[in-house]
Amino acid sequence: MEIICLDTNVLIAHKRAKKGDKDKTFLFRLTEKPYQFAVSSITVYELLRGDNQDEDAYWKAMFSNMRILDFDSHCAEEAAKIYQDLKSKGLLIEAEDLLIAATALRNRMKLATGNMKHFARVVGLELVIDNFTL
């Protein structure tokens, strides 16, 4: 079974969906595919950096069912390459997105995201975009 990396925005969109609309989210549709899920440790940081303990418990429960991909020195090297490439093109993206992209690339995983605008700029990164793979 293929493991794909989930971008932060896929998780947030699912959590924010009303109870009766959870089955309309991208994350729900992904669960209908033969995928297992992983998240970057950067996503863990993004979702736990607030001060809401109830939300933290929700995210920790969700993460307990996923593989957490560490951001290590190899990911840092990959991120530096991506940064240099995007900077040379005048197409820089947010630091967290750059680090998540590097983590997915380093782990040879596709990235499921709702933010094609940023991630499509990263050379070599395969994206899963709401029922499509690019």
CYANA upper distance limits for C-alpha pairs under 8 A (distance plus 0.5 A):
  1 MET  CA     34 PRO  CA      6.56
  1 MET  CA     35 TYR  CA      6.38
  1 MET  CA     36 GLN  CA      7.15
  2 GLU  CA     34 PRO  CA      7.40
  2 GLU  CA     35 TYR  CA      5.64
  2 GLU  CA     36 GLN  CA      6.62
  3 ILE  CA     35 TYR  CA      6.08
  3 ILE  CA     36 GLN  CA      5.05
  3 ILE  CA     37 PHE  CA      5.91
  3 ILE  CA     38 ALA  CA      7.14
  3 ILE  CA    109 MET  CA      7.28
  3 ILE  CA    110 LYS  CA      8.46
  4 ILE  CA     35 TYR  CA      7.15
  4 ILE  CA     36 GLN  CA      6.89
  4 ILE  CA     37 PHE  CA      5.77
  4 ILE  CA     38 ALA  CA      6.50
  4 ILE  CA    109 MET  CA      5.93
  4 ILE  CA    110 LYS  CA      5.70
  4 ILE  CA    111 LEU  CA      6.49
  4 ILE  CA    112 ALA  CA      7.39
  5 CYS  CA     37 PHE  CA      6.44
  5 CYS  CA     38 ALA  CA      5.17
  5 CYS  CA     39 VAL  CA      5.67
  5 CYS  CA     40 SER  CA      7.64
  5 CYS  CA    104 ALA  CA      6.76
  5 CYS  CA    109 MET  CA      6.69
  5 CYS  CA    110 LYS  CA      6.59
  5 CYS  CA    111 LEU  CA      5.30
  5 CYS  CA    112 ALA  CA      6.65
  6 LEU  CA     10 VAL  CA      7.02
  6 LEU  CA     11 LEU  CA      7.92
  6 LEU  CA     37 PHE  CA      7.22
  6 LEU  CA     38 ALA  CA      6.70
  6 LEU  CA     39 VAL  CA      5.84
  6 LEU  CA     40 SER  CA      8.32
  6 LEU  CA    111 LEU  CA      6.31
  6 LEU  CA    112 ALA  CA      5.44
  6 LEU  CA    113 THR  CA      7.04
  7 ASP  CA     11 LEU  CA      7.63
  7 ASP  CA     39 VAL  CA      7.50
  7 ASP  CA     40 SER  CA      8.49
  7 ASP  CA     43 THR  CA      7.43
  7 ASP  CA    100 ILE  CA      7.86
  7 ASP  CA    111 LEU  CA      7.10
  7 ASP  CA    112 ALA  CA      6.40
  7 ASP  CA    113 THR  CA      5.61
  7 ASP  CA    114 GLY  CA      8.30
  8 THR  CA     12 ILE  CA      6.81
  8 THR  CA     43 THR  CA      5.88
  8 THR  CA     46 GLU  CA      7.90
  8 THR  CA     47 LEU  CA      7.98
  8 THR  CA    113 THR  CA      8.26
  9 ASN  CA     13 ALA  CA      6.47
  9 ASN  CA    113 THR  CA      7.14
  9 ASN  CA    114 GLY  CA      6.84
  9 ASN  CA    115 ASN  CA      8.01
 10 VAL  CA     14 HIS  CA      6.94
 10 VAL  CA     26 PHE  CA      7.15
 10 VAL  CA     27 LEU  CA      6.62
 10 VAL  CA    112 ALA  CA      7.79
 10 VAL  CA    113 THR  CA      6.37
 10 VAL  CA    114 GLY  CA      6.77
 11 LEU  CA     15 LYS  CA      6.78
 11 LEU  CA     27 LEU  CA      7.39
 12 ILE  CA     16 ARG  CA      6.57
 13 ALA  CA     17 ALA  CA      6.66
 13 ALA  CA     25 THR  CA      7.54
 14 HIS  CA     22 LYS  CA      6.73
 14 HIS  CA     25 THR  CA      6.17
 14 HIS  CA     26 PHE  CA      7.87
 14 HIS  CA     27 LEU  CA      6.82
 14 HIS  CA     28 PHE  CA      8.18
 15 LYS  CA     22 LYS  CA      8.47
 17 ALA  CA     21 ASP  CA      6.28
 17 ALA  CA     22 LYS  CA      6.11
 17 ALA  CA     25 THR  CA      7.86
 18 LYS  CA     22 LYS  CA      6.87
 21 ASP  CA     25 THR  CA      7.67
 22 LYS  CA     28 PHE  CA      7.29
 23 ASP  CA     28 PHE  CA      5.96
 23 ASP  CA     29 ARG  CA      7.71
 24 LYS  CA     28 PHE  CA      7.21
 24 LYS  CA     29 ARG  CA      7.70
 25 THR  CA     29 ARG  CA      6.95
 26 PHE  CA     30 LEU  CA      6.68
 26 PHE  CA    130 ASP  CA      6.27
 27 LEU  CA     31 THR  CA      6.92
 28 PHE  CA     32 GLU  CA      7.42
 29 ARG  CA     33 LYS  CA      7.71
 29 ARG  CA    130 ASP  CA      8.37
 29 ARG  CA    131 ASN  CA      8.27
 30 LEU  CA     35 TYR  CA      7.65
 30 LEU  CA    131 ASN  CA      8.37
 31 THR  CA     35 TYR  CA      7.34
 36 GLN  CA     66 MET  CA      8.17
 37 PHE  CA     66 MET  CA      6.01
 37 PHE  CA     67 ARG  CA      7.16
 38 ALA  CA     66 MET  CA      5.59
 38 ALA  CA     67 ARG  CA      4.97
 38 ALA  CA     68 ILE  CA      6.19
 38 ALA  CA     69 LEU  CA      7.27
 39 VAL  CA     43 THR  CA      6.74
 39 VAL  CA     44 VAL  CA      7.82
 39 VAL  CA     63 PHE  CA      8.42
 39 VAL  CA     66 MET  CA      7.52
 39 VAL  CA     67 ARG  CA      6.96
 39 VAL  CA     68 ILE  CA      5.69
 39 VAL  CA     69 LEU  CA      6.46
 40 SER  CA     44 VAL  CA      7.21
 40 SER  CA     68 ILE  CA      6.23
 40 SER  CA     69 LEU  CA      5.11
 40 SER  CA     70 ASP  CA      6.82
 40 SER  CA     71 PHE  CA      7.60
 40 SER  CA    100 ILE  CA      6.50
 40 SER  CA    103 THR  CA      6.87
 40 SER  CA    104 ALA  CA      8.02
 41 SER  CA     45 TYR  CA      6.77
 41 SER  CA     68 ILE  CA      6.45
 41 SER  CA     69 LEU  CA      6.16
 41 SER  CA     70 ASP  CA      5.82
 41 SER  CA     71 PHE  CA      6.71
 42 ILE  CA     46 GLU  CA      6.69
 42 ILE  CA     71 PHE  CA      7.75
 42 ILE  CA     96 GLU  CA      7.18
 42 ILE  CA     99 LEU  CA      7.47
 42 ILE  CA    100 ILE  CA      6.77
 43 THR  CA     47 LEU  CA      6.67
 43 THR  CA    100 ILE  CA      7.79
 44 VAL  CA     48 LEU  CA      6.57
 44 VAL  CA     63 PHE  CA      8.49
 45 TYR  CA     49 ARG  CA      6.30
 47 LEU  CA     56 ASP  CA      8.04
 47 LEU  CA     59 TRP  CA      7.61
 48 LEU  CA     55 GLU  CA      8.44
 48 LEU  CA     56 ASP  CA      6.20
 48 LEU  CA     59 TRP  CA      7.98
 52 ASN  CA     56 ASP  CA      6.76
 53 GLN  CA     57 ALA  CA      6.70
 54 ASP  CA     58 TYR  CA      6.92
 55 GLU  CA     59 TRP  CA      6.72
 56 ASP  CA     60 LYS  CA      6.52
 57 ALA  CA     61 ALA  CA      6.62
 58 TYR  CA     62 MET  CA      6.84
 59 TRP  CA     63 PHE  CA      6.54
 60 LYS  CA     64 SER  CA      6.64
 61 ALA  CA     65 ASN  CA      7.76
 62 MET  CA     66 MET  CA      7.67
 63 PHE  CA     67 ARG  CA      7.89
 63 PHE  CA     68 ILE  CA      7.88
 69 LEU  CA    103 THR  CA      7.55
 69 LEU  CA    107 ASN  CA      8.43
 70 ASP  CA    103 THR  CA      8.10
 71 PHE  CA     75 CYS  CA      6.08
 71 PHE  CA     76 ALA  CA      7.54
 71 PHE  CA     99 LEU  CA      8.29
 71 PHE  CA    103 THR  CA      6.77
 72 ASP  CA     76 ALA  CA      6.74
 73 SER  CA     77 GLU  CA      6.75
 74 HIS  CA     78 GLU  CA      6.81
 74 HIS  CA    106 ARG  CA      7.68
 75 CYS  CA     79 ALA  CA      6.51
 75 CYS  CA     99 LEU  CA      8.05
 75 CYS  CA    102 ALA  CA      6.05
 75 CYS  CA    103 THR  CA      5.93
 75 CYS  CA    106 ARG  CA      6.45
 76 ALA  CA     80 ALA  CA      6.67
 76 ALA  CA     99 LEU  CA      8.11
 76 ALA  CA    102 ALA  CA      7.91
 77 GLU  CA     81 LYS  CA      6.91
 78 GLU  CA     82 ILE  CA      6.79
 78 GLU  CA    102 ALA  CA      5.87
 78 GLU  CA    103 THR  CA      8.40
 78 GLU  CA    105 LEU  CA      8.28
 78 GLU  CA    106 ARG  CA      7.41
 79 ALA  CA     83 TYR  CA      6.49
 79 ALA  CA     98 LEU  CA      6.77
 79 ALA  CA     99 LEU  CA      6.30
 79 ALA  CA    101 ALA  CA      8.14
 79 ALA  CA    102 ALA  CA      5.44
 79 ALA  CA    103 THR  CA      8.49
 80 ALA  CA     84 GLN  CA      6.62
 81 LYS  CA     85 ASP  CA      6.68
 82 ILE  CA     86 LEU  CA      6.57
 82 ILE  CA     98 LEU  CA      7.71
 82 ILE  CA    102 ALA  CA      7.86
 82 ILE  CA    122 VAL  CA      7.21
 82 ILE  CA    123 VAL  CA      8.34
 83 TYR  CA     87 LYS  CA      6.36
 83 TYR  CA     92 LEU  CA      7.40
 83 TYR  CA     98 LEU  CA      7.70
 84 GLN  CA     88 SER  CA      6.59
 85 ASP  CA     89 LYS  CA      7.04
 86 LEU  CA     90 GLY  CA      6.58
 86 LEU  CA     91 LEU  CA      5.40
 86 LEU  CA     92 LEU  CA      5.56
 86 LEU  CA     93 ILE  CA      8.28
 86 LEU  CA    121 ARG  CA      7.92
 86 LEU  CA    122 VAL  CA      8.07
 87 LYS  CA     91 LEU  CA      6.40
 87 LYS  CA     92 LEU  CA      5.91
 91 LEU  CA    121 ARG  CA      7.81
 93 ILE  CA     97 ASP  CA      7.10
 93 ILE  CA     98 LEU  CA      6.89
 93 ILE  CA    118 HIS  CA      6.45
 94 GLU  CA     98 LEU  CA      6.78
 95 ALA  CA     99 LEU  CA      6.72
 96 GLU  CA    100 ILE  CA      6.67
 97 ASP  CA    101 ALA  CA      6.57
 97 ASP  CA    118 HIS  CA      8.02
 97 ASP  CA    119 PHE  CA      7.90
 98 LEU  CA    102 ALA  CA      6.70
 99 LEU  CA    103 THR  CA      6.68
100 ILE  CA    104 ALA  CA      6.77
101 ALA  CA    105 LEU  CA      6.62
101 ALA  CA    111 LEU  CA      8.06
101 ALA  CA    119 PHE  CA      7.57
101 ALA  CA    122 VAL  CA      7.87
101 ALA  CA    125 LEU  CA      7.59
102 ALA  CA    106 ARG  CA      6.44
103 THR  CA    107 ASN  CA      6.66
104 ALA  CA    108 ARG  CA      6.51
104 ALA  CA    109 MET  CA      5.56
104 ALA  CA    110 LYS  CA      7.02
104 ALA  CA    111 LEU  CA      6.87
104 ALA  CA    125 LEU  CA      8.12
105 LEU  CA    109 MET  CA      6.61
105 LEU  CA    110 LYS  CA      8.18
105 LEU  CA    124 GLY  CA      8.02
105 LEU  CA    125 LEU  CA      6.57
109 MET  CA    126 GLU  CA      8.03
110 LYS  CA    125 LEU  CA      7.32
110 LYS  CA    126 GLU  CA      5.34
110 LYS  CA    127 LEU  CA      5.97
110 LYS  CA    128 VAL  CA      7.03
111 LEU  CA    125 LEU  CA      7.91
111 LEU  CA    126 GLU  CA      6.81
111 LEU  CA    127 LEU  CA      5.38
111 LEU  CA    128 VAL  CA      6.32
112 ALA  CA    127 LEU  CA      6.29
112 ALA  CA    128 VAL  CA      4.90
112 ALA  CA    129 ILE  CA      6.50
112 ALA  CA    130 ASP  CA      8.42
113 THR  CA    127 LEU  CA      7.53
113 THR  CA    128 VAL  CA      6.98
113 THR  CA    129 ILE  CA      6.44
113 THR  CA    130 ASP  CA      8.44
114 GLY  CA    129 ILE  CA      6.92
114 GLY  CA    130 ASP  CA      7.99
115 ASN  CA    119 PHE  CA      6.94
116 MET  CA    120 ALA  CA      5.80
116 MET  CA    127 LEU  CA      8.42
116 MET  CA    129 ILE  CA      7.97
117 LYS  CA    121 ARG  CA      7.85
118 HIS  CA    122 VAL  CA      8.26
119 PHE  CA    125 LEU  CA      8.06
119 PHE  CA    127 LEU  CA      8.22
120 ALA  CA    125 LEU  CA      7.99
120 ALA  CA    127 LEU  CA      8.05
126 GLU  CA    133 THR  CA      7.59
126 GLU  CA    134 LEU  CA      6.27
127 LEU  CA    133 THR  CA      6.06
127 LEU  CA    134 LEU  CA      5.58
128 VAL  CA    132 PHE  CA      6.12
128 VAL  CA    133 THR  CA      4.82
128 VAL  CA    134 LEU  CA      6.80
129 ILE  CA    133 THR  CA      6.50
129 ILE  CA    134 LEU  CA      7.86
